[in-house]
């Protein structure tokens, strides 16, 4: 169990979602095991002792965005509700615990919320997340809360400006020192048609790792596939894109086999995209600026309430179409295939980017990088226009 704690602590550091050295984890084995920063590991263990679950992560995020969201929320608010698809599907909302609620017995207050939510934002602490069955789930839930807070803060800062002391300065540091140039350079991709199953599996595994390491997706979200003949090789549902060994399913295009049962929930969308475009490769990730920018719409007095699933319009972010659609077997499989063939890429409202490779993964990967970079540029263009004279 200690090796698993170290593994997921290492992933959180690699993902750049925690402050250096500021993570504590606790897991239930034959006995409870905890490791990490002493104060956070004690808190994780205390919370775990009050829950019927296997693991807890308590960590200080690498960015102040979750804390800013807590302070920007209405004084009576008990949760924030990020509008992205991951929140809507997996988190529903993110409870917030203010400092005064921590007096006396902080673990009790946190555990009470984690009994029916996957993660919470705790003032002065950071994010605490639980894993009901595995420590891996606690890592996933922490990552989901971090992603949701990141995206929501980008939207809030753009739409409402900076309202807290130190916010503008912190955002300037984020822009100048935290964000890294996003590029596909230096990555190896196989050229030409892949016709050997082992080569196909190896390339999918490699590109999955590239996608995670370049920050285009949180480890356990997104999916990837390659079509050869009448078979789609696709990552399994809930598979980590940086650990795809043994987690790729060969599924017949006509779905005549039951192998699709464990395949990604986006299998139908992948199949329809292949049918519509003749592409060889599909990559789906959740780069944060693309997710945030997809939810900005200038339509006035629009009667549609559930924009993420009911909007019939195709908007454009630069040369990339943006469509609405439910994930899984919902509208996404209907709305993405008709628009992706020409540009080779599409954004789904609040969800992420689909990119195709007509010959292989390099085209798809470069397209996704390009979309995220253009969304970054547009985000900061709008932000700078909102705050003339500042360079946040």
TIKOL-268157 format. One record per residue (C-alpha): residue in three letters; x, y, z. Coordinates in steps of 0.25 Angstrom, whole numbers, plus 2048, in hexadecimal, padded with zeros to 3 digits. Last residue first. Example, Ala and Ser with C-alpha at 12.3 -4.5 7.8 and 13.67 -1.06 7.14 Angstrom:
# TIKOL-268157
- code	px	py	pz
- SER	837	7FC	81D;
- ALA	831	7EE	81F;
END
This chain:
# TIKOL-268157
- code	px	py	pz
- UNK	7F6	89F	7C2;
- UNK	7FC	8AA	7B8;
- UNK	7F4	8B6	7BC;
- UNK	7F2	8C3	7B4;
- UNK	7E5	8BF	7AF;
- UNK	7DE	8B4	7B7;
- UNK	7D3	8AE	7AF;
- UNK	7DB	8AF	7A2;
- UNK	7E6	8A8	7A9;
- UNK	7DD	89D	7AD;
- UNK	7D7	89B	79F;
- UNK	7E5	89A	799;
- UNK	7E9	891	7A5;
- UNK	7DE	887	7A1;
- UNK	7E0	888	792;
- UNK	7EE	885	794;
- UNK	7EC	879	79D;
- UNK	7E1	874	794;
- UNK	7EB	875	788;
- UNK	7F5	86D	790;
- UNK	7EA	862	794;
- UNK	7E6	861	786;
- UNK	7F4	85F	780;
- UNK	7F8	855	78A;
- UNK	7EB	84D	787;
- UNK	7EF	84E	778;
- UNK	7FD	84A	77A;
- UNK	7F8	83D	782;
- UNK	7EE	83A	777;
- UNK	7F9	83C	76B;
- UNK	803	834	773;
- UNK	7F9	828	776;
- UNK	7F9	822	768;
- UNK	7F4	822	75A;
- UNK	7E8	82B	75A;
- UNK	7EA	82F	768;
- UNK	7DE	834	770;
- UNK	7DC	83E	77B;
- UNK	7D1	83E	786;
- UNK	7D2	849	790;
- UNK	7CC	84B	79E;
- UNK	7C0	84B	7A6;
- UNK	7BA	858	7AA;
- UNK	7B3	859	79C;
- UNK	7BA	84F	792;
- UNK	7C5	854	78A;
- UNK	7C8	84F	77C;
- UNK	7D5	84B	774;
- UNK	7D8	847	766;
- UNK	7D4	854	760;
- UNK	7CC	84D	755;
- UNK	7C8	840	75B;
- UNK	7C4	845	769;
- UNK	7B7	84C	767;
- UNK	7AD	840	763;
- UNK	7B4	836	76D;
- UNK	7B3	83F	779;
- UNK	7A4	841	77A;
- UNK	79E	833	77A;
- UNK	7A8	82C	783;
- UNK	7A8	838	78C;
- UNK	799	837	78D;
- UNK	798	82B	796;
- UNK	79F	81E	796;
- UNK	7AA	822	7A0;
- UNK	7AB	831	7A2;
- UNK	79F	83A	79F;
- UNK	7A1	844	794;
- UNK	7A4	853	791;
- UNK	7AC	857	785;
- UNK	7B9	860	783;
- UNK	7BF	860	775;
- UNK	7CE	864	775;
- UNK	7D3	86E	76B;
- UNK	7D4	879	775;
- UNK	7CA	875	780;
- UNK	7BE	872	777;
- UNK	7B0	870	77B;
- UNK	7A7	865	776;
- UNK	799	867	77B;
- UNK	78F	85C	780;
- UNK	791	85F	78F;
- UNK	78A	854	797;
- UNK	795	84D	79E;
- UNK	79F	856	7A4;
- UNK	795	862	7A2;
- UNK	78B	85D	7AC;
- UNK	783	869	7AD;
- UNK	780	86D	79F;
- UNK	777	879	79E;
- UNK	782	882	799;
- UNK	781	891	79D;
- UNK	78E	894	797;
- UNK	798	88B	791;
- UNK	7A7	88F	794;
- UNK	7AB	881	798;
- UNK	7B6	87D	7A1;
- UNK	7B6	86E	7A5;
- UNK	7BF	86A	79B;
- UNK	7CA	873	7A0;
- UNK	7CB	86C	7AD;
- UNK	7CC	85E	7A7;
- UNK	7D6	863	79D;
- UNK	7DE	86A	7A8;
- UNK	7DF	85D	7B0;
- UNK	7E3	853	7A6;
- UNK	7D9	847	7A8;
- UNK	7DE	83D	79E;
- UNK	7D8	834	793;
- UNK	7E2	82E	788;
- UNK	7DD	827	77C;
- UNK	7E5	81F	772;
- UNK	7E3	819	764;
- UNK	7D9	823	75E;
- UNK	7CF	81F	753;
- UNK	7C7	82C	757;
- UNK	7B8	828	75A;
- UNK	7BA	819	75D;
- UNK	7C6	81C	766;
- UNK	7BE	827	76D;
- UNK	7B2	81E	76F;
- UNK	7BB	813	775;
- UNK	7C2	81D	77E;
- UNK	7B5	823	783;
- UNK	7B0	815	786;
- UNK	7BC	811	78D;
- UNK	7BB	81D	796;
- UNK	7B8	815	7A3;
- UNK	7C6	80F	7A1;
- UNK	7C6	800	79F;
- UNK	7C2	7F6	7AA;
- UNK	7B6	7F1	7A3;
- UNK	7BC	7F3	795;
- UNK	7C2	7E5	795;
- UNK	7B3	7DF	794;
- UNK	7B5	7DD	785;
- UNK	7AC	7E1	779;
- UNK	7AF	7EF	77B;
- UNK	7AF	7F2	76C;
- UNK	7BD	7F9	76D;
- UNK	7C2	7ED	775;
- UNK	7C9	7F1	783;
- UNK	7D7	7EE	786;
- UNK	7D8	7F3	795;
- UNK	7E4	7FB	79B;
- UNK	7E6	7FA	7AA;
- UNK	7F1	7EF	7AB;
- UNK	7FC	7F9	7AB;
- UNK	7F4	807	7AB;
- UNK	7FC	80D	7B6;
- UNK	7FD	81C	7B2;
- UNK	7EF	81D	7AD;
- UNK	7EA	818	7BA;
- UNK	7DE	80F	7B7;
- UNK	7D0	813	7BC;
- UNK	7CA	80C	7AF;
- UNK	7D3	804	7A7;
- UNK	7DC	80A	79D;
- UNK	7D8	807	78E;
- UNK	7DE	7FE	783;
- UNK	7D3	7FF	778;
- UNK	7D2	7F4	76F;
- UNK	7CC	7F3	761;
- UNK	7D9	7F6	75A;
- UNK	7E2	7FD	764;
- UNK	7DC	808	76C;
- UNK	7E4	80E	778;
- UNK	7DE	814	785;
- UNK	7E1	81D	790;
- UNK	7D9	822	79C;
- UNK	7D8	82D	7A6;
- UNK	7D7	82D	7B5;
- UNK	7DF	825	7BF;
- UNK	7ED	82C	7BE;
- UNK	7E8	83A	7BD;
- UNK	7E8	83E	7AE;
- UNK	7F1	847	7A5;
- UNK	7FC	849	7B0;
- UNK	807	845	7A7;
- UNK	80A	839	7B0;
- UNK	7FC	834	7AF;
- UNK	7FB	835	79F;
- UNK	809	830	79D;
- UNK	805	824	7A6;
- UNK	7F9	821	79E;
- UNK	802	822	791;
- UNK	80B	818	796;
- UNK	800	80E	79A;
- UNK	7F9	810	78D;
- UNK	806	80E	785;
- UNK	809	801	78D;
- UNK	7FB	7FB	78A;
- UNK	7FC	7FE	77B;
- UNK	80A	7F8	77A;
- UNK	805	7EC	781;
- UNK	7F9	7EB	778;
- UNK	801	7EC	76B;
- UNK	7FB	7F4	760;
- UNK	800	802	764;
- UNK	7FF	80C	758;
- UNK	809	816	756;
- UNK	813	81D	760;
- UNK	814	819	76F;
- UNK	815	825	778;
- UNK	820	82A	781;
- UNK	81F	836	789;
- UNK	829	841	789;
- UNK	81F	84C	785;
- UNK	811	84A	788;
- UNK	810	858	78F;
- UNK	80A	85F	79B;
- UNK	812	86A	7A0;
- UNK	811	869	7B0;
- UNK	807	870	7B9;
- UNK	80C	871	7C7;
- UNK	816	87C	7C5;
- UNK	810	888	7BE;
- UNK	801	885	7BD;
- UNK	801	87F	7CB;
- UNK	809	88A	7D1;
- UNK	800	895	7CA;
- UNK	7F4	88D	7D0;
- UNK	7FA	88E	7DE;
- UNK	7FD	89D	7DC;
- UNK	7EE	8A0	7D8;
- UNK	7E9	898	7E3;
- UNK	7F1	89E	7EE;
- UNK	7E5	8A5	7F5;
- UNK	7D8	89F	7EF;
- UNK	7CF	8A4	7E4;
- UNK	7D7	8A1	7D7;
- UNK	7CE	8A1	7CB;
- UNK	7BF	89D	7CA;
- UNK	7BF	895	7BD;
- UNK	7CD	892	7BA;
- UNK	7D0	88F	7C9;
- UNK	7C4	886	7CA;
- UNK	7C7	87E	7BD;
- UNK	7D5	87B	7C1;
- UNK	7D1	878	7CF;
- UNK	7C7	86E	7CA;
- UNK	7D1	867	7C2;
- UNK	7DB	866	7CD;
- UNK	7D1	862	7D7;
- UNK	7CC	857	7CE;
- UNK	7DA	852	7CB;
- UNK	7DE	852	7DA;
- UNK	7D1	84B	7DE;
- UNK	7D3	840	7D3;
- UNK	7E1	83E	7D7;
- UNK	7DD	83C	7E6;
- UNK	7D3	832	7E2;
- UNK	7DC	82A	7D9;
- UNK	7E7	82A	7E4;
- UNK	7DC	825	7EE;
- UNK	7D7	81B	7E4;
- UNK	7E6	815	7E3;
- UNK	7E5	813	7F2;
- UNK	7DB	809	7EF;
- UNK	7CD	805	7F3;
- UNK	7C6	812	7F8;
- UNK	7D1	81B	7F4;
- UNK	7D1	828	7FB;
- UNK	7D5	837	7F8;
- UNK	7DA	842	801;
- UNK	7DE	84F	7F9;
- UNK	7E5	85B	7FF;
- UNK	7E8	85E	80E;
- UNK	7E6	86C	811;
- UNK	7D7	86B	80D;
- UNK	7D3	85D	80A;
- UNK	7CE	85A	7FC;
- UNK	7C7	84C	7FB;
- UNK	7C8	83F	7F4;
- UNK	7C0	833	7F0;
- UNK	7B3	837	7F6;
- UNK	7A9	82F	7FF;
- UNK	7B1	82B	80B;
- UNK	7BB	835	807;
- UNK	7B3	840	80D;
- UNK	7B2	83A	81B;
- UNK	7C1	836	81A;
- UNK	7C5	845	818;
- UNK	7BD	849	825;
- UNK	7C2	83E	82D;
- UNK	7D1	83F	828;
- UNK	7D0	84E	82C;
- UNK	7CD	84B	83B;
- UNK	7CE	857	844;
- UNK	7CD	863	83A;
- UNK	7CC	85E	82C;
- UNK	7BE	864	829;
- UNK	7C4	872	82C;
- UNK	7CF	870	821;
- UNK	7C5	86E	816;
- UNK	7C2	861	810;
- UNK	7BD	861	801;
- UNK	7B5	856	7FB;
- UNK	7B8	853	7EC;
- UNK	7AC	850	7E3;
- UNK	7A7	845	7DA;
- UNK	7B4	83E	7DC;
- UNK	7B4	833	7D1;
- UNK	7AB	837	7C5;
- UNK	7A9	846	7C7;
- UNK	7B7	848	7CD;
- UNK	7BD	841	7C2;
- UNK	7B5	848	7B7;
- UNK	7B9	856	7BC;
- UNK	7AF	860	7C2;
- UNK	7B6	861	7D0;
- UNK	7AC	861	7DB;
- UNK	7B2	867	7E8;
- UNK	7AD	862	7F5;
- UNK	7A8	867	803;
- UNK	7A5	875	7FF;
- UNK	7A0	87E	80A;
- UNK	7AC	888	808;
- UNK	7AA	888	7F9;
- UNK	7B6	882	7F2;
- UNK	7C2	88A	7EF;
- UNK	7C9	885	7FB;
- UNK	7C7	877	7F8;
- UNK	7CA	879	7E9;
- UNK	7D7	880	7ED;
- UNK	7DB	874	7F6;
- UNK	7D9	86B	7EA;
- UNK	7E1	874	7E1;
- UNK	7ED	875	7E9;
- UNK	7F5	86C	7E0;
- UNK	7FE	861	7E4;
- UNK	7F3	85B	7EC;
- UNK	7F6	858	7FB;
- UNK	7F3	849	7FD;
- UNK	7EA	83F	805;
- UNK	7E8	832	7FE;
- UNK	7E0	827	804;
- UNK	7DF	818	802;
- UNK	7D7	80B	805;
- UNK	7C9	810	808;
- UNK	7BF	80F	814;
- UNK	7C2	81C	819;
- UNK	7C6	822	827;
- UNK	7D4	81B	828;
- UNK	7D6	821	81A;
- UNK	7D5	82F	81F;
- UNK	7DE	82D	82A;
- UNK	7E8	826	821;
- UNK	7E7	831	816;
- UNK	7E9	83C	821;
- UNK	7F5	835	827;
- UNK	7FB	834	819;
- UNK	7F9	842	817;
- UNK	7FF	847	823;
- UNK	80B	83D	822;
- UNK	80E	840	813;
- UNK	80D	832	80C;
- UNK	80A	824	811;
- UNK	7FE	81D	817;
- UNK	7FB	80E	819;
- UNK	7EF	809	821;
- UNK	7F0	7FA	824;
- UNK	7ED	7EE	81C;
- UNK	7EC	7F8	811;
- UNK	7E5	805	812;
- UNK	7EB	811	80B;
- UNK	7F0	81E	810;
- UNK	7F6	829	807;
- UNK	7FD	836	80A;
- UNK	801	841	800;
- UNK	809	84E	801;
- UNK	817	84A	7FC;
- UNK	817	853	7F0;
- UNK	809	859	7EF;
- UNK	7FF	850	7E8;
- UNK	7F9	84F	7DA;
- UNK	806	84F	7D2;
- UNK	802	842	7CB;
- UNK	810	83C	7CF;
- UNK	80E	840	7DD;
- UNK	800	83A	7DE;
- UNK	806	82D	7D7;
- UNK	811	82C	7E1;
- UNK	807	82D	7EC;
- UNK	7FF	822	7E5;
- UNK	80B	819	7E4;
- UNK	810	81C	7F2;
- UNK	803	818	7F8;
- UNK	803	80B	7EF;
- UNK	810	807	7F5;
- UNK	80B	80A	803;
- UNK	800	800	800;
END
